[in-house]
Amino acid sequence: MTQKTKVIILVIILFVGLGFGVYYYLKLTGIIKTGAEAVIGCQNSSQISNFFGKPGSNLVSYNLFGSDIMVHELLPPYLDEIQKEVNEAKTGYNFTNITSYNNRQKVGGSGKSLHSWGIAIDINPDTNPYQPGNYGPPESDIPIQIVNIFKKYGFAWGGDWPGERDSMHFEWYGAEISGSILDKLSNQKILIVATDVDGAGSPNTNGDYKWIVPFGSHTITTKTRGYKDSSFSASLACFSSNNIDITMEALPSNLAGSIAGKVQVSGNYPMLMPATISLDGRTIGVSSVTGNFNIPNVHEGKHKVEAKVLFFPGGATNVELVPGENIKNVNIVIGK
């Protein structure tokens, strides 16, 4: 590996690791630049509407496994692939009741449900119920092969949420890649652009592009006349910050010599999904969509509190619970 190649790889790692939610640029050999920006999972309702339109807008009719539903116009290409792969898997699963668009508030939480934009899908609710308070395996008859196919194309599964199992529920965490691709040395436009996502499109004549791809890591390959192919990876996260601010608040305990507490994920952290909370290495539950979680009675002293958000590495901090005192804010650094 040449020194130049090492530098390029280091630059990519640094930019990918610095966080998401704002444009960042990956520069390769001074020829190509591009940006990646997450859309879903790190935005509030108004920001989601800025991209997808107002709730109830930009919907199209789609037949998903025999059910006619209304979904956002961006979803059909991904649903086409999902149906194709599920049919090839031959699981024999019977899709009897599928719904998507429903302009309403979240169940058990504040804010709009992603169903309001037609980017969430519920499958067979009678056999895949919503189970608040369930920290064990979800009650579900959906084969894991089908769940994994949905995840492959950018959907999160509610059955993965401990304490708030919702195995009927799939919500799309697609993301936007946008930026500019240009051969700066010869001022030629990119001739060929390939991605690992079918239908992502190509830049316009100015080299600008705006693609929608599923959540995850993607490889983009470009080719200009007279130059070798250039490839790079853009890793799309659904969070706008690398830090979660957590407040630990002491609560009254009903056991002598012990203390209870409350974990509150900062309101500055725009969560659209709860964080799993662990205490001293043991999962004790999941925060609410507003970030609150009451920890059980524990002995006084220092404890390790961990928070992990679905699809993203967790972080940890040590905090000391002291009776009668509010615990100061502590930072949990995601990914550390």
N, C-alpha and C positions, 0 to 999 in steps of 0.2 A: 504494500500500500504506500503510495507516494505521500510526501508531506502535504502536497496540495489537496489530495483526497482527504487526508486526516482533518485538515482545516475545515473543509466543506462539511464533513460529517459533524464536527464539533459545533459549527454554526447552526446546523439543523437541530441538533440536540438542545442547544441553548434556547433557540427560539421556541421549540416545542415545549420545553420545560418551564418557560417563563409565565405561562398562563394563557387563558383564552378569554374571549368575550370582547377583545379589541383586536383590530387588525395587527398582524405581525407579518413580516416579510421574510421569505426564505430566498437568499441570493446564492445562485450556483454559478461559479466561474464568471460572474459579472454579466451573464447573458440573459438569464431568466429570473423574473421575480414573480411572486404570487402571494396571495394572502388567504387565510382561512379564518372564518368567524362562525362561532356556534350561534344557533338560533333558539332552539327549544331547550328547556331544562334550566336555563339561567335567566329567564326573562319573566317579567310580570305580565298581567293580562293585556295592558295597553301596548307593551312592546311586542307581544305575540301578534296582536291585531295589526300592528304596523307592517308585519311581514305577511301574515296569512289573510289579512282583511278582517273586517268586523265579524263577530260570531254570526254564523248563518250565511255568510257570503262565500263566493267561490266554491260552491258545492257542485258535485256531479253525481249522477246516479251510477251505481256500480253493483254488479251481481257477484257476491262473495259466497262461494260454496252453496249456491242456490238461493241465497237471500238477497233481495233487492234493498240496498241501503244507500244513504247519502254520505259521501265522504268528501274531504277536501280534494280539489282538482290535482294536487301534487301526488296523491297516494296511488292512483291506479297502476302506474308502472311497477311499483313495488308489490302491490297486491297481485298483479299478474304473475310475477315471479314466485310469490308465496304459493299461489294456487297450483302452479306448475310443479313445484317441488313437493308439495304435500300430496298431490295426486301420484307423483312418482314414488313417494315413500310407501304408498298403499297400506296405511295404518288401519283403514276400515272405520275411522272415526266418523260419527254421524253428526254433522252440523245442522242442528234443528232450529236454533234461534240466535240470530246475529243482528246486532244493532250498532249504530255508530252515532250519527249526528243527533244531538239533543242539547239544546241551548238551556243550560241549567247551572246551578252552583255545584261545587264539589260536595260529595257526600261526606259528612263528618269533618268538614273543614271550611275554610273561607276562600273566597275567590271563585272564578269560573272553572268549571270542569273542562278538560281538553276535548270532551265530547262536543262542546259548544262550537269548536272549529272543525269538527268532523275528522279529527286526527286521533281519536281513540275508538276502540272497537271492543264490544262485549260479546262473548261467545257462550252460549248455553248456560245462562245464569242458574237454572234449576240444579244443575249438577256441578256448578263451579261458583259457589256462593261467596259473597263478601263476608269476611270473618274478622271483624275488629276484635282485638285481644288475643288472637291466635298466634302464639309464638312457635308452635310446632309445624309439622308439614301441612301444606295447604290441602283442603279438600278439593280435589280436582279429578276429572276423568279425561282431561286433554292429554294425549300422549306427549311425552317429552320431546319426541322428534318434531312434532308440530310447534311446540313452544320454541325450540331452537331455530326452526326455520323463520318464525316471526322475528326472533332476535337478530337473525342474520341480516334482515332487511330493515333494521333500525327501530324495532318495537321493544319497549320494556314490558315485562309481564308482571302483573299485580300479585301473582302467586309467590314472587320472590320477596315480598315485603313482610318481614316478621312483625307480628303485632297488629298488622292491618292487611291480612291476606285477602287478596281480591283476584282469585284465579280466573274469573271470567274476563278480566280486563287486560287489554293490550293498548299501549299508547305509543305514538310514533315520536321518536327522538331524532328525526332527520335533521340534517344541518346544511348550512349553506357554505359553499366554497365560492369565494369571489376574489377577483384581483385582475392582474394584467400579465400577459405573457408576451414577451417581445425579445427579439434578437437585437440587443443593443449595439453589438459590434458592427453589424452590416446594415442595420435599420430594416431588416427584412421581418415580415410578419411570420408568425409560426405557421407552418404549412400543415402539420399533422399534430393532433392532440388526442391521446388515448387515456382513458381512465379505467379503473377496475369496476366501474358502474355503467351498465348499459344505459344509453339514452342521456348521458350527462351533457352531451353537446360539445361544441367547439367555440373558441373565442370568435368574436366578430372581427371585422377587418382592422379594427384598432388594437386588437390583441386583448380586449377586455372580455371577461366571461363571468357568468353567474350560474352556478350549478347547484342542484339540490341532491345531496347524497345521504345515505343512512349514517347514523352515528357510528363512529369508529375511526380506524386508520385507513387511509386510501392512498394509492400510488398513482401519480400522474406522470405520463411519459410524453415528452414533446420532441419534435424534430424540425430542424430548420435546414434550408438548403446549404450544403457545404459544411455542415457540422454534424457531429455524432449525436445520436439520441441522448437525451438527458432525462433522467428520472429522479423523482423525489417523493417522499411520503409526507402527507399532511394529516396529522392526528387531530381529530375533532372532538373536543370535550364539550360537555353541556353545562359548564359552570363558568361564571364570570370572574371568579376569584379563587386563589389557591388557599385562602384562609377561612376558617370558620371561627367566629368569635363565640365563646361559650361562657355563660354566666352560671356559676354554681351557687345556689342559694340554700342555706340550711333550713330544714323544716322540722317541726316538732316530731319527736320519736315516741312511740308507745312502749319501747323496750329500754330498761335501765342499761346505762353504759353504751348506748348505741345512738346513732343519729341518722336521719333521713336527709335527702337533699333533692333539689330540682335542677335538672340540666335544661338550659334554654339556649337554643341556637340563635345567634344574633338576628334581629330583624333586618339587619343590613345584608344578610345572606339570603338571596331570593330563592328559597327552596320551593320546588314544585313536587318534590318527593321527600319523604322523611329520612332521617339519618338513623342508622342502627346504633344503639348505645351499648357499650360494654363496660363492665366494672370489674377491675382486677382480672381481666382476661376472660370474663364470663359474660356472654350476651344476656342482657337483662330486659331488652325490649327495643322498641322503636319510638322515636319522637313523633309528635303529631305533625301535621303539615305546617303548623306555625312554629315548630321547633321545640316545644316543651316536652319534658319527660321527667316524671318523678321516680327517683331511685329508691330502692327499698331500705329498710333499716340496716345499717352496717356499723361496725365498731368505729369509735372515734379514731382519728388519725389520718394518715396519708393513704390515698387510694388512686389507682390509675384509671382514668376515664378515657374511653376511646369512642370516637364517632366515625362511622363509615357510611358514605352515601353510595347508593347503588350506582354501579358502572364507574366508580372512581376510587382510587386508593384512599384508605383511611389514615387518620393521624391520631396521636395520643398525647396526653399530658398528665402530669401528676398534680393532684390537687389535695389540699388538706381541709377536711370538713371539721369545723369547730362549732360546738353548740352555741346558739345565740348570736352567731355572727354571719353576716353575708360574705360569701366568698368572692373575692375580687375577680374581675374578668381575666380569663386566661385564653391564650390562643392555641387552637389545634391546627397545626400546619398540615394540610392535606398532601399526601404523597411522601411525607417524611417517615 
